[in-house]
Amino acid sequence: MGPAEIAAESTTESAVTDPRFDALNVPVYRASTLVFENTAAFLARKSQLFDGYSYGLYGTPTTRALEAEVARAEGGRRTTLLPSGLAALTHTALALLSAGDHVLVADCVYGPLREYTVSAMQRLGITVDFIAADAADLSAHLKPRTRLVSLESPGSFTMEIQDIAALCRQAHAAGARVLMDNTWGFGRSCMFEHGVDIVATALSKYGCGHSDVCMGAVTVREESLFKTLKRAFAGMGTGVSSDDAYLVLRGMGTLDLRLAEQARRGLQISQWLRSQPAVARVMNPADPADPGHLRFQQYFSGGNGLVSFMPRTQRLAAISAMLDGFRHFRIGASWGGISSLAAVTDLATSRSVSPRTAGNYIVRLHAGLEPFDDLMQDLAKGLQRLHDADPPAA
Ligand SMILES: Cc1ncc(COP(=O)(O)O)c(C=O)c1O
């Protein structure tokens, strides 16, 4: 066979359909353009939005494989991927709310969602009220046009858990849907069992697990709600790349093992922090000593590597001395990977129901998978720096 015949035989088509090549992992299908068998299939391509394929933005075999995996992990039926956890939250609100509607938001939601809610939602004529981070009763807040209740349990930084089942019952009786940011509980909860209608999760955290992808997911059980959301997300032009979906799929394979080990470390760290005089309060609902532990047991089957604490000193210079000197806990916010992180926030800028004065600093640690003894030594030295920078009055 001459070169021309060989080239003619080895077309792209034969390479991708060769039955002798059976990769163990889901391949990365990259595409914007898909081609159709005939004119009729091309003209009918919009019918492919929910389960088939029509354009790379709306789904590829790689993104669909991840959607199925995430739906399983959340205990849902249908998942749609979005470019970030924040997009999963904001796009869901945009898809479901109209001018004149009212939304209730838990006081402890992820900061950028709070900012978006108070700015963009209000600009669009949607009114917003905040409810307590550990709310158990909505009755005083519901209005005739309340359409969405947006929860996050445990809450960002402060880790309160709402009484999810009670809030869902009240919301449904008032004709509102409940959206849960389940980033913390991903792989360790089934929010649908407690009445949640829509679960939004930042896969950028434990789902991906390696701090190198931004992605979010919206999962539901109800087919008609899935179609409403998918149509809206596609209409807004959101989608994710197959390369990123591949990385998250790879991370999902080790999710349970990583979570188990990181939760074990998180618990050990929170129990140790409780014994430290430089620490005023520790927040980790997976710890039996935490005031939120009963609700944790009701709603989650396990914890993770996140632990927050309030330093006894609230002097930023002392807190900075602790953080700046860490060797293993790097200063950074997007948790859920294999690296240990430390972040600080001033609650004065991020709570409405229980407003705080300036200088209400909370430190959030994320236990990574570095040698654990090194992490504990790093923490012990850090707390010593915290103490030395602002020793208690004699
Ligand atoms: C609880 C929670 N929800 C949502 C997000 C947003 O995720 P992403 O960074 O993918 O937008 C984050 C990010 O830190 C988060 O902590």
The ligand as an SDF file (V2000), in Angstrom:
LIG
                    3D

 16 16  0  0  0  0  0  0  0  0999 V2000
  -19.5020   27.5450   50.2530 C   0  0  0  0  0  0  0  0  0  0  0  0
  -19.0530   27.9920   48.9040 C   0  0  0  0  0  0  0  0  0  0  0  0
  -19.9440   28.0810   47.9150 N   0  0  0  0  0  0  0  0  0  0  0  0
  -19.5940   28.4980   46.6960 C   0  0  0  0  0  0  0  0  0  0  0  0
  -18.3140   28.8370   46.4000 C   0  0  0  0  0  0  0  0  0  0  0  0
  -17.9780   29.3420   45.0180 C   0  0  0  0  0  0  0  0  0  0  0  0
  -17.2780   28.4130   44.2920 O   0  0  0  0  0  0  0  0  0  0  0  0
  -16.3830   28.8580   43.0480 P   0  0  0  0  0  0  0  0  0  0  0  0
  -15.0930   29.3090   43.6090 O   0  0  0  0  0  0  0  0  0  0  0  0
  -16.2910   27.6380   42.2160 O   0  0  0  0  0  0  0  0  0  0  0  0
  -17.1420   29.9530   42.3710 O   0  0  0  0  0  0  0  0  0  0  0  0
  -17.3360   28.7540   47.3870 C   0  0  0  0  0  0  0  0  0  0  0  0
  -15.9350   29.1370   47.1020 C   0  0  0  0  0  0  0  0  0  0  0  0
  -15.1230   29.3300   47.9790 O   0  0  0  0  0  0  0  0  0  0  0  0
  -17.7100   28.3280   48.6830 C   0  0  0  0  0  0  0  0  0  0  0  0
  -16.8260   28.2600   49.6810 O   0  0  0  0  0  0  0  0  0  0  0  0
  1  2  1  0
  2  3  1  0
  2 15  2  0
  3  4  2  0
  4  5  1  0
  5  6  1  0
  5 12  2  0
  6  7  1  0
  7  8  1  0
  8  9  2  0
  8 10  1  0
  8 11  1  0
 12 13  1  0
 12 15  1  0
 13 14  2  0
 15 16  1  0
M  END
$$$$
